[in-house]
Amino acid sequence: MIDRIREVREYYDRHIREDIMPFWDKRCLDQECGGYLTCFDRQGNVTDDRKYVWFQGRQLYTYSLLYNEVEQRKEWLAYAKHGYEFLVEKAYAGQGRWNYVLNRKGEVLEGTISIFSDFHVIHGLAEYLRAVGMKDDKGMKILRESYGVLEENMFNPEFKEIYENTWSPVFIWHDMYLTCLATVEACSLVLGKKRVKKLFEECLDKITNWFASREHQVVFEAVTRQNTYDLSSPKGRFINPGHMHESAWFVMMAGVMEEKPELIMKGMELTEWANRVGEDKKYGGIISYADALGELPKPIDWFAETNSLWNEKVWWPNAEALAAYAIAYAQSREESDFQRFLRQHEFCKHFSDSEYGEWYERLEQDGKVKNDAKGTSWKCAFHLVRALICVRKALLKVEE
């Protein structure tokens, strides 16, 4: 068993270093205008030179995480600094908020319409500041200011700048709280656990006690502001297996950070639910979305905007499932959990482009390539690299 674990872990070591990151290292740094280019076709040709600020933050996070968790390569830290300098100079709107889209030169095309820009830039800033030992006074000041405003907005029911979601007087959204939890977990290592405790506990409460339903054994994507489920509407029944897997491993990691076995067990339970609703038993891999009552699901928000079919295999839910299954196995050491991880590991090989590197954006249900883009207005290195680093770290833990 340990030989197989080592073999798979070494596969992901190589996959990160030889298949994924060379694609980005060669072309994502915009040496002329600063920041990162993130939209590429299969071969790596630029398809859109706009700077989506949440992706600037995500690429900053990715390079910083690689430096912190995989190898302290001076190039990766330099690439992180390159993105950091562009963000604080061009993307910061002031007063703790971040713009949404810039043109290539850094001029604002769309302003502070999205709390997700705030999440991902704060996430990236925290990871970068950890990489430099918190020795950047300007960055620390901006991080503290941005975190404070984010905290205020997360507790404000009238805050409406939440694109890609649509504010509703009826619903609140799971993805806001799971994304916030990941951001807060990164900030705890820089700002301290005491500073982030309030928002950390709020996100965990919402995920585990509001969106997660033991009765239905799913994590709903939307619940009412009164903490009830609306099974009469497609939005109320909408299930996102990718987000379920993300929340599952975020909750497990929160349990590890806080040394709370009950949180680890809750995250493992959410992993079971996510697998049950998300895994395609015939073809393998994780489907895009589902309906809580088993009806034909209707897409909402991101899935509607990208014309996603429910049974397609999109890169990010499948990457997040890899991470969740590896972390769950590292906690349980159960053979069945390892086999679940291996099934997902084998399916995900369909995403990998052996000729040009990186992963395809999406596959048909049966694993054939449907969209071979490597970077889009919705896809950069973030989900994949973060997930693979988590897999690597979890398997290293088992090898110890």
C-alpha positions in Angstrom: 0.0 0.0 0.0 2.7 2.5 1.0 4.5 1.9 -2.3 1.3 2.8 -4.2 0.8 5.9 -2.2 4.3 7.0 -2.8 3.9 6.3 -6.5 0.8 8.5 -6.7 2.3 11.2 -4.7 5.4 11.3 -6.9 3.1 11.5 -9.9 1.5 14.7 -8.5 5.0 16.1 -7.7 5.9 15.7 -11.4 2.5 16.8 -12.6 2.8 20.1 -10.8 6.4 20.8 -11.7 6.5 19.3 -15.3 3.0 19.4 -16.7 1.1 22.3 -15.1 3.4 25.1 -13.9 5.6 25.2 -17.1 2.5 26.2 -19.0 1.9 29.2 -16.8 5.5 30.1 -16.1 6.3 30.5 -19.8 3.5 32.9 -20.6 1.3 34.3 -17.7 3.6 37.1 -16.6 2.9 40.3 -18.5 6.3 41.8 -18.7 5.1 44.8 -20.6 2.2 46.0 -18.4 2.5 44.1 -15.2 0.3 41.5 -13.6 -0.7 38.2 -15.2 -2.3 37.2 -18.4 -4.7 34.3 -17.7 -6.7 33.6 -20.8 -5.2 31.1 -23.2 -6.2 28.5 -25.8 -5.0 24.9 -25.8 -1.6 25.8 -27.3 -1.1 28.8 -25.0 -2.0 31.7 -27.3 -3.6 34.7 -25.6 -7.4 34.9 -26.1 -8.2 37.8 -23.8 -5.7 40.3 -22.3 -8.0 41.9 -19.8 -7.0 41.5 -16.2 -9.7 39.9 -14.1 -8.8 41.0 -10.6 -10.0 37.9 -8.8 -7.7 36.0 -11.1 -4.8 38.3 -10.4 -5.4 37.5 -6.8 -5.7 33.8 -7.6 -2.4 33.7 -9.5 -0.7 35.6 -6.7 -2.0 33.0 -4.3 -0.9 30.1 -6.5 2.7 31.2 -6.9 2.9 32.1 -3.2 1.4 28.7 -2.2 3.9 26.9 -4.4 6.7 28.8 -2.7 5.4 28.1 0.8 4.3 24.5 0.4 6.2 22.8 -2.5 9.6 24.4 -3.0 11.1 27.7 -2.1 12.1 28.5 -5.7 13.2 32.1 -6.1 11.4 32.2 -9.4 8.1 31.4 -7.9 8.5 34.1 -5.3 9.6 36.6 -7.9 6.5 35.7 -10.0 4.3 36.2 -6.9 6.0 39.6 -6.3 5.3 40.6 -9.9 1.6 40.0 -9.4 1.5 41.6 -6.0 3.0 44.9 -7.2 0.5 45.1 -10.1 -2.4 44.4 -7.7 -1.6 47.0 -5.1 -0.7 49.7 -7.7 -3.5 49.1 -10.3 -6.4 47.0 -8.8 -7.0 48.5 -5.4 -10.0 50.7 -5.3 -9.2 52.0 -1.8 -11.2 51.7 1.4 -10.7 48.0 1.5 -12.3 47.1 -1.9 -10.9 45.7 -5.1 -12.0 46.4 -8.7 -13.4 43.6 -10.9 -11.8 44.0 -14.4 -8.9 46.1 -15.7 -7.6 46.4 -19.2 -4.2 45.1 -19.9 -2.6 48.4 -18.9 -4.4 48.3 -15.6 -7.1 50.9 -16.3 -10.4 50.1 -14.6 -13.1 48.6 -16.8 -15.5 47.4 -14.0 -15.2 48.6 -10.5 -16.1 47.1 -7.1 -19.0 44.9 -8.2 -17.8 41.6 -6.7 -17.0 40.5 -3.2 -15.2 37.6 -5.0 -12.5 40.0 -6.1 -12.1 40.9 -2.5 -12.0 37.3 -1.4 -9.4 36.2 -3.9 -7.1 39.2 -3.6 -7.1 39.0 0.2 -6.4 35.3 -0.1 -3.5 36.0 -2.4 -2.1 38.8 -0.3 -2.2 36.7 2.9 -0.3 33.8 1.2 2.2 36.2 -0.3 2.8 38.0 3.0 3.4 34.6 4.6 6.0 33.9 1.9 7.9 37.1 2.7 7.7 36.7 6.4 5.1 39.5 6.8 7.9 42.0 6.1 6.0 44.3 3.7 4.4 47.1 5.7 2.4 48.4 2.8 1.0 45.0 2.1 0.1 44.3 5.7 -1.7 47.6 6.0 -3.8 46.9 2.8 -4.5 43.4 4.0 -5.7 44.6 7.4 -7.9 47.3 5.8 -9.3 44.9 3.2 -10.0 42.2 5.8 -11.8 44.6 8.0 -14.1 45.7 5.2 -14.7 42.2 4.0 -15.8 41.2 7.5 -18.2 44.1 7.7 -19.7 43.2 4.3 -20.1 39.5 5.2 -22.2 40.5 8.2 -24.2 43.1 6.3 -27.4 41.5 4.8 -27.9 44.5 2.5 -24.5 44.3 0.9 -25.3 43.6 -2.8 -22.0 43.7 -4.7 -21.7 39.9 -4.8 -21.2 39.1 -8.6 -21.0 36.3 -9.8 -24.0 35.7 -7.6 -27.1 37.8 -7.6 -28.2 39.4 -4.3 -31.6 38.1 -3.2 -33.9 39.2 -0.4 -34.8 35.6 0.0 -31.6 33.5 -0.3 -28.0 33.5 0.9 -25.3 31.6 -1.1 -23.1 28.7 -0.1 -20.2 29.7 -2.4 -19.7 33.1 -0.6 -19.2 31.3 2.8 -16.9 28.6 1.5 -14.8 31.0 -0.4 -14.7 33.3 2.6 -13.7 30.3 4.8 -10.7 29.5 2.6 -9.7 33.2 2.7 -10.0 33.4 6.4 -7.9 30.2 6.9 -5.1 31.8 5.0 -5.4 35.1 6.8 -5.2 33.4 10.2 -1.6 32.5 9.5 -0.8 36.2 9.0 -3.3 38.2 11.0 -3.6 35.7 13.8 -6.4 33.4 14.9 -7.8 35.9 17.3 -8.3 38.5 14.6 -10.2 36.1 12.3 -12.1 34.2 14.9 -15.5 36.0 14.4 -15.6 35.5 10.6 -14.1 32.0 10.8 -16.8 30.8 13.1 -19.5 32.5 11.1 -18.4 30.7 7.9 -18.2 27.3 9.6 -21.6 27.8 11.2 -23.3 28.8 7.9 -21.7 25.8 6.0 -22.3 23.1 8.6 -25.6 24.3 10.2 -27.3 26.2 7.4 -26.4 24.9 4.0 -25.6 21.3 5.0 -28.7 19.2 5.4 -28.5 15.9 7.2 -32.0 15.1 6.2 -31.2 15.4 2.5 -27.5 14.5 2.8 -26.5 17.4 0.6 -25.1 20.9 0.9 -27.6 23.3 -0.6 -26.2 26.1 -2.8 -28.9 28.5 -1.5 -30.9 28.6 1.7 -33.3 31.2 2.9 -32.3 34.0 5.2 -34.4 32.3 7.9 -32.3 29.1 7.6 -34.9 27.0 5.8 -34.8 25.1 2.5 -36.9 26.1 -0.5 -37.5 22.9 -2.4 -40.2 24.5 -4.5 -37.7 26.4 -6.7 -34.8 25.3 -8.9 -32.5 27.7 -7.1 -33.5 26.2 -3.7 -32.9 22.7 -4.9 -29.7 23.4 -6.8 -26.7 21.2 -5.7 -23.1 22.0 -6.7 -20.9 18.9 -6.2 -17.8 21.0 -6.8 -18.6 23.4 -4.0 -19.7 20.5 -1.8 -16.2 18.9 -2.2 -14.5 22.3 -1.5 -16.5 22.9 1.7 -15.8 19.3 2.8 -12.0 19.7 2.7 -12.1 23.3 4.0 -14.0 22.1 7.0 -11.6 19.2 7.5 -8.6 21.6 7.4 -10.4 23.9 9.8 -10.6 20.9 12.2 -6.9 20.2 11.8 -6.0 23.9 12.4 -8.2 24.1 15.5 -7.4 20.6 16.7 -11.2 19.8 16.7 -11.9 16.2 15.8 -15.6 16.9 15.5 -14.9 19.3 12.6 -12.7 16.8 10.9 -15.5 14.2 11.2 -18.0 16.7 9.8 -15.8 17.4 6.8 -15.5 13.7 6.2 -19.2 13.3 6.3 -19.6 16.2 3.8 -17.1 14.3 1.6 -19.3 11.2 1.7 -22.3 13.3 0.7 -20.4 15.1 -2.1 -19.3 11.8 -3.5 -22.7 10.3 -3.4 -24.4 13.2 -5.2 -21.4 14.0 -7.5 -19.7 10.9 -8.7 -20.7 9.5 -12.1 -20.9 5.8 -11.4 -20.9 4.9 -15.1 -18.2 7.0 -16.6 -16.3 8.3 -13.5 -15.5 11.8 -12.5 -17.7 14.5 -10.9 -20.8 16.0 -12.6 -21.4 19.7 -12.8 -24.6 20.1 -10.9 -27.7 18.2 -9.6 -31.2 18.7 -8.2 -31.9 17.8 -4.6 -35.1 16.0 -5.5 -33.6 14.2 -8.4 -35.4 16.2 -11.1 -33.6 17.4 -14.2 -31.4 20.2 -12.8 -31.5 23.7 -14.2 -28.3 25.8 -14.3 -27.9 29.0 -12.3 -25.3 31.7 -12.1 -21.9 30.5 -13.3 -23.3 27.3 -14.8 -25.9 29.3 -16.7 -23.4 31.9 -17.9 -21.1 29.2 -19.2 -23.9 27.1 -20.8 -22.9 24.1 -18.7 -24.8 20.9 -18.9 -25.4 19.0 -15.7 -23.5 15.9 -16.7 -20.4 17.5 -18.1 -17.1 17.1 -16.3 -15.6 20.6 -15.6 -12.0 20.8 -14.5 -12.5 22.5 -11.1 -15.1 20.3 -9.4 -13.0 17.3 -10.4 -9.8 18.9 -9.0 -11.5 19.8 -5.8 -12.8 16.2 -5.4 -9.2 15.0 -5.7 -8.2 17.2 -2.8 -11.2 16.2 -0.7 -10.7 12.5 -1.2 -6.9 12.7 -0.5 -7.5 14.7 2.7 -10.3 12.4 3.9 -8.0 9.3 3.3 -5.1 11.0 5.2 -7.5 11.4 8.2 -9.2 8.0 8.1 -6.6 5.7 6.6 -9.5 3.5 5.4 -8.9 1.4 2.3 -12.3 2.4 0.9 -11.3 6.1 1.1 -8.1 5.4 -0.8 -9.9 3.5 -3.5 -12.4 6.4 -3.9 -9.4 8.7 -4.3 -7.8 6.4 -6.9 -11.0 6.3 -8.9 -11.0 10.1 -9.2 -7.2 10.1 -9.8 -7.6 7.8 -12.8 -10.5 9.8 -14.2 -8.7 13.1 -13.9 -6.0 11.8 -16.3 -8.6 12.6 -19.1 -8.2 16.3 -18.3 -4.4 16.3 -18.7 -3.0 17.5 -22.1 0.2 15.5 -22.6 1.2 17.6 -25.6 0.8 21.2 -24.4 0.4 20.8 -20.7 -2.2 21.9 -18.1 -5.8 20.6 -18.0 -8.6 21.0 -20.5 -11.5 23.2 -19.3 -14.1 20.6 -19.6 -15.0 17.1 -20.8 -18.1 15.4 -22.1 -19.8 13.1 -19.7 -17.8 10.1 -21.1 -14.4 11.9 -20.7 -13.9 13.1 -24.3 -12.6 16.7 -24.5 -15.3 19.3 -25.0 -13.5 22.6 -24.4 -9.7 22.5 -24.7 -9.0 26.0 -23.4 -6.4 26.3 -20.7 -7.3 29.8 -19.4 -10.6 31.7 -19.7 -12.4 34.5 -17.8 -13.3 31.7 -15.4 -10.2 29.5 -15.4 -6.6 30.1 -14.3 -4.1 28.0 -12.4 -5.7 28.4 -9.1 -8.2 25.5 -8.5 -6.0 22.9 -10.1 -2.7 23.8 -8.5 -4.2 24.4 -5.1 -5.9 21.0 -5.2 -2.8 19.1 -6.4 -0.7 20.7 -3.6 -3.3 19.5 -1.1 -3.2 16.0 -2.6 0.6 16.0 -2.4 0.6 17.2 1.2 -2.1 14.7 2.3 -0.2 11.8 0.7 3.1 12.9 2.3 1.3 12.8 5.6 0.3 9.2 5.0 3.9 8.3 4.1 5.3 9.7 7.3 
